[in-house]
Structures are given as structure tokens and as C-alpha cells.
């Protein structure tokens, strides 16, 4: 009898896993479209390596019961392409540094890393010491001011690997093709490390913020660097509201592109949220996590980011998740599909070594993609 009950429960569990894993699949891109081809494109196999990096030049601040540390410990992953002989393809490859969001981890960008590496990129991502979900003392949003230094440290590390004859990446990094991207607070990190007057890393040649907060960064802030900038955002984002953070980008950032996903959510951009396609709106889960770790009564901390003279706006930042109930969203898996082709096309339009290929990806991103993907709208500045 017990064995029969156990077998029945096992069968039900198996069925549930199958339904959750394979049910409610997203609508495919149109047959024969460029979007379909770019999503499926992966000429290389991908290798992922995990490593703990220690930056001894900077300390980790105290955080609640956590006493802090004299270094910054970074649990890191890096991805790189492999040819059919199991070796890194000949030549030098571009590098993309991915930054995760608040209460998240480096795996939130796994889908981006795998797609980019499968197309010839080196990608590196880390768990930031105090904004990841399992940070000692709990996630602390203000430590974002230290994350541009973490990104620069990761760039230093990959450059060192590329100059080390014993490392698999020896001779394979193109130091003139380094980009940065990130989701949510990682998008804000990307903006800081790409443009901040004292924290920016001039080695970054293109930057893509995915639903990154930007309401505190003025037009003056972005005048420190002349690089292409992409904002990928969702118009029903409950955590980083679109009208406040995304829409002003074209008026503030030179050489910028704004890609809007209609009906998208904040969490829909991240790799691990596909299971949330069974909810009406994935941000209902994200709001719970963010609000649990943010004190709405806390004093503003604009001064930690920079000064008004540096282009930091000392204005109230709207609290996340003020919109309830949230609108019914598109399938997060469909949103991730659009995210992959958007980010890939953006970096290819600047980093592909072939001018004709760069022109193609620029055309696809700005003209063809919004024709092929119904939920996507693309606007761009000068």
C-alpha cells in the first residue's frame, strides 16, 4: 500500500515537473526571419569555468552583523567559445562584463553569457560581495557604489589571463573590444563604470543597461565618455518604472538606443525566471524580494554616487513596486528571446571586426528587429 502511494506521488511529481518545464512555451519568432536565425546562431561550443577571485586592494564595508573585510571576495564565472577541436578559436575575442541585479547573482545573466560565448565572446560575471542574495549581513543596495571597481578588477583579471601563457585565454583577448552590460542594479553599475567622472573605466567601449535605474543621472553625467549606449527596458516594469528611468535616456545619453519590450516585466529579463511564466506577472515575486531588503524610510544617498557638479541629480528616487495590481505580462521566455537578440546585435554592431557585418547588425537592431518581433519598439538618439 505504501509502495503504491509512493509510486503515485512520484508519478504526479514527474508530471508536474514536465508541465512546469515544458508547458506554456513562448511563441517562436517568424519562420525564416533574421530574429529566428540570430537566436539560433551559435557557431561555437561554450565552456564555463568557476573561480573565486580576491581583490586585496579594496575592502568590503561592514553590513549589519557582518564586520566587513580587508578585501573583496568575488565568486566568479567566465565563459568562452570552443571550436570543434575543443580549443578557443584562433584570434582575439571581445570581452563582455555582466553585472547582476539587487538580491540576485551572476547566474541571472547565464543566458546572455552562453549566447555571446557561443558567438565568439569572452564573458565574465561575479557575485558582488554585498548586493547578492546571500550577502553577509543581508543584501545592501548602497554597496553598488563599489561595484564599478569590481568590474574594473574583472577586466584587469581577464587581461592578465590573456597575457599568461599557462591560461586557456592566453593571446585571445582583444583589449580594444571590451563592453559592459547588466540587469537592474547591474544596469546601474554598468552606467557608473562606463560614464562616472571618477569611477568610469575608459577600456569599456560599449555599454548596455538592461532595466537599469537612471533617474538620478543627468545629461551632464553622460558627457564623460563618447561610447554607444543601449537601454533595454520593459514598459510595465514594476521595479524600475519605465517612464522614470528608461524614457528619458534618449534625451540624456549621446549615441543611445532605447529598446522597449511592450508588456515585459523587470524579472522577465533574467535567466532564472522562466518558471515564473505561470504567473500573470513575474514582478509580483521580484517586488517581494526587493521591498523586503529596502527600507523606504532611509535617507537618500545620492552623495555616495556623486555630486550635482558631476551630473548626479539630488531628487527623490521613486520607490519600486508602487503600481498594484501589476498588468498581465508577456511570457518571460519570450522576453528573454528578445533580450538575447537585442544584446547580441548591439555588441555585434560595434565589435564585429567586419564593417559589413557591423552595418548588418545595426540595421537589424534599429530597423528589422521591431518589424519581426511584435513586442519590440526601437528608438534612437544622435
N, C-alpha and C positions, 0 to 999 in steps of 0.2 A: 504493500500500500504506500509506504513512504517512498519507495523507489518510483512508483507510478507518479506520485505528486511531484517528486523532484524532476522527473523527465518532462512532465507537463510544464513546470515552471521554466525549465531550461529551454523548451521549445518556444514558449511565449517570449522569453528574453531574447532568443535568437531572432524571432520575428520582429521584435521591437527595434533591435539593432539594425536589421535590414531596412525597415521602414524609415528610421531616422537617418540612416546613411545614404540611402538611395532614393527616398521619396522626395517629392516636391523639388524636382530638378529645375534649373533655370532654363528659360527659352534660349536656344542657341542663336548665335549670330547668323545672318543670312548666308545661305549656301553660296559658295564661290566669292564671298566678299573679302575685301582686304582685312577687315577686322577678324574674320574667321581664320584666315591664313596666319596673321600675326599672333593670334592667341595660341595656335597650334605649333608655331615655329619654335624649334629647339634643336639646332644642329649638333649640339654637344651634350654629353652626359654631364652630370653635376656631382661634385664631391663637396661634402660638408665636413668641416673639422671644428671641434670644440676645444677651447683653451681658456684658462684663467690668466688674465693679464693684470699686472700690478704697476700702477703709476706711482712711483715713490716720490715724485716731485710735488705732489699736491695732497692735501689731507682731506678726509671726509669729516664733515661737521657733526657735532653731536645731534641727536634726534630723539626726543623724549627720554626713555630709559637707556638708549644707546649712547655710549660715551664718546663716540667718534673714533677716528683712526688717523694715524700719521700718513696713510697712503690711501689710494682709491683702488679698490679691488673690482675688476671688471670681468664677469663671466661672459665670454665672447664666443661667437661663431663666425666662421668665414666660409664662403662658398666660392668655387672656381670651376671653370669648364675643363672637361676632359675629352680628348678625341678618341677615335675608335681603337687606338693603341694604349689607352689608359694614361696618357700623358697630357699635360697642359699644352694646348695648341701653340705652335710657334708664334713668335712675335710678342708685342706688348699689348696689354689689355687695359681698358679703363677700369677705374675703381669707383664704386658707389658705397657711401657710408649710410646705413639705415639707423634711424633713431625711433625708439618705441614711445608709446604714449604713457600717460599717468596711470598707475596701477596695472601696467601691462608688462610685456617682456619682449626680448628680441625675436621670439617666435611669431609675434604678430605680423612681422614682415617676411615670414618664410616664403610665402607665395611669390612675392616680388623678387626675393633673393634667388629662388630657384629658376624663375623665368629669365632674369637677367643673366645669371651664370650660364644657363643653357644657351644663351646667345652671345657668349664670349666675354662677359664681365666678371670681374672680381667684386664680391660684395662682402662687407663686414658689418656686424651688428653686435651690440653688447647689452647686457642688463645694467642700466645705470644704477649706481650704488643706493640712492635713496628715493627714486621715483618708481622703481619696480614694485610689483605687488607684494613681494615678500621682503621688502626693505627692513633692516633692523630698526626697531622703533616705530615702524609703520611708514607708509608712503608719505613723503614730504614734497609737496609740489614746488616749493621755493628753491629746492636744490637744482632746478632747471638752470639756474644761473651758472652752475659749474659744469653743465653738460657740453657747452661748446669746447671747453678744454678737453673733455673726454673724447670728443670727435677728433680733435687735432691729434690727440695721443694715438688714436686708432690709425690715423693717416701716417703718423710717424712710424708706427709699428709695421704697417704693410710696406712702406718704403724700405725699412730695414730688412724685412724678409726678402724683398726683391733684390737686395744687394748682398744677400747671404748665399754663398754657393751651396750650402747644405739644405736650403729650404726649397720646397716644391715650387714656390713662386719666383725663384731666382731668375732675374732677367725678363720677367713677364709683366711688370707694371709700367704703364705709361703715365708718368708724373704730370703730364700736361692735360690728362683727361681724368680729372677727379671730380665727382659730383656728390651731392648730399640730398637725402630725402628722409622723410619721417612722417608718422601719423600722430595727429593731435598734439600733445605736448612735445612729441618728437618733431612735428612740423615747426613748432615754435623754436625748438633747438636748432633746426635747420636754418631758419631765418636768422637767428642770432649768430651762428658760426659762419654764415655766408655774408652778413652785412654789418654786424655790430662794429662800431668805430674802434673799439679796443680789443674785442674778442674774436673778430672775424678771422678766418683762415684764408689767405689770398690764394692758396692752392686749389680752392674749390672754384670750378669754372662753370657750374650749372647747378641750380637748386630747385627742388620740387617739394613743396609743403602740401601734405595731404590732410585737409581739415585742421590745419594748424591755427591756433589763436593769433590774431594780428591786430586787434583793435587798439592796442597801446603803441603801435609802431607807425609813425607818421611818414609822410613823403620824404622828409629830411633824413630819416633813419636809413632809407634805402639808397641814398646818394653816395655811400662809401664804396660801392662796388658796381662795376658795369658788367653784369653777367645775366644770362637768361634765367627767368624765374617762372615757375608754374605753380598755380594754386589749383588743386583738385578738391572740390567740395561738393557737399550734398545739400540741396535746398531745404530739406526738412530735418537737418541735423539738430538734435535737441541739446547736445552738449556744447558744441561750438557753433552758435547760431550763424546762419549763412549771411543774413543781412548786415550783421555787425562785423563779421570777420572776413568774409570772402568777397562780397560785392565791392568793397572799396579798393581792392587790390589793384585794379587796372589804372586807377587814378593816382596811386601812390608809388607803384613799382615800375621803373622803366623796363622795357623788354619783357613784359609779363604776359602770361596767358592764364585765363581763368576757364577751367573746365568744370561744368556743373552737371551733376547727376540728379535728374529730377526724380523725386521720390526716394532718394537714397538716405541712409542713416549714417551716424558717426561710426558706430561699430561695424557697419557693413564694409568698411574699408579694410578691416583687419583679417588676417588669415584664419584665426581660430573661431570665427563667429558663424561659420556655415551652418552649424547646428541650430542657430537662432532663426533660421528661415521658417521654423514652425511657429514663430511668434508674429503678431501683427506688426511689431516694430521692435527691432533689436535694441534700440536705445533705452527701452524700459529697464533692461539689465544693466546697461552702462551707467545710467543715471544713479542707480542704487549704489554702484561701486564708487563712483566719483563723489557723490554727496556724502557718503559715509566717511570720506577721508578729507573733506574740505570744511573748514569752519567759516560759515558765512559772516560771522561777527568779527573775523580777523581784520586787522588794519591793512589797507593796501600796501603793497611792497614794490611800487614802481621804482623806487630809488635803488633797489637791488639790481634792476635791469639796466638802468642808465638814467641820464639827466634829460631835462627838456631840451637843452642845447644839443644833445646827441640825437634828438628826434624821438624820444620816448614821451608819449602823451600821458600826463598825470590826470587821467579821467577814470571814473568808475568803470570797472570791467563787469559786464552783465554776468550774473550768476548762471551756471549751466542748468538745464532742465527746468526752465521756467514755463515751458509750454506743456500743458497737460489738458486732455489726453493727447498723446502723440498720434500723428497721422499714420494710416496703414502704409507700409513701405514696400519697395520692390524687394525681390528675393535677394538676400545678401550675396549669394553665389553669383548672381547676375552682376551685382555691383562690383564684385571682385574681378570678374571678367573684364569689365570696362576699366577698372583700375590698372590691370596688367598692361593692356594695350596702350593706355594713356601714358603711364610712366615710361614704358619701354620706348614708345615713339618719341617722347620728349627728349630723352637722353640720346637716342639714336640721331635725332635731328641736329644734335650738336657734337656728338662724339664719334659717329661713324666716320672712318677715315676717307670714305669715298664721297665726293661732293654730290654726285647724282643721287646716292643713297640718302644723304642728309636732306637734299631737296625733296625726295620722295616722302620721307618721314615727316617733314614739316608740312607738306601738302596733306598727308593723311591726317595728321593731328588737327590741323586747323580747318580743313575743308571736307575731307571724305568721311572721317570718323563720325561727325554729327549727322551725316546723311545715312550712315549704315546702322548706327546704334540709336534707337528712338529716344532713350532716356538722356542722351548726352547733348549738351549745348556748349559751344566753344566761343569765347570772346577773347580778343587780344588787344593789347595796347601798342604803343610805338616804341 
